[in-house]
Amino acid sequence: MTNQEQTSLRERVQAALQTIRPHLQADGGDVELVDVQDGVAKVRLKGACHGCPMAVMTLQMGIERVLRKEVPEIQRVENIAD
């Protein structure tokens, strides 16, 4: 993948995260995109989401579901812990 394609993919992932962000922020949380490589979006859950018992469900059923729908190249989402 070229640098331009990687940038475009990253921008599309960022745009998809923007649609999710208000829902997370309503509960005191947030999400930060760390990296996108080989179909994997690496994110960091922040605020109330960091360490929350429901974080795995939020990651898989919320963030991953939306990203896979909006950016078909994304196959998986991983949470990067601090």
PEGIFEN-V103517 format. One record per residue. SS is DSSP state (a for helix, b for strand, c for the rest). PSI is psi in whole degrees, 0 to 359 (999 if undefined). Layout:
[[SS/PSI] [SS/PSI]]
//
This chain:
[[c/133] [c/164] [a/320] [a/317] [a/320] [a/317] [a/315] [a/317] [a/314] [a/318] [a/321] [a/322] [a/316] [a/317] [a/319] [a/321] [a/327] [a/329] [a/334] [a/325] [a/314] [a/326] [a/319] [a/317] [a/330] [a/334] [c/12] [c/12] [b/185] [b/172] [b/141] [b/132] [b/124] [b/313] [b/161] [b/120] [b/133] [c/46] [c/9] [b/124] [b/122] [b/123] [b/163] [b/120] [b/137] [b/170] [b/223] [c/338] [c/329] [c/114] [c/359] [c/139] [c/337] [c/4] [a/322] [a/318] [a/317] [a/316] [a/311] [a/313] [a/339] [a/287] [a/308] [a/319] [a/313] [a/315] [a/317] [a/327] [a/313] [a/330] [c/87] [c/339] [c/340] [c/122] [c/336] [b/154] [b/131] [b/140] [b/127] [c/115] [c/154] [c/999]]
//
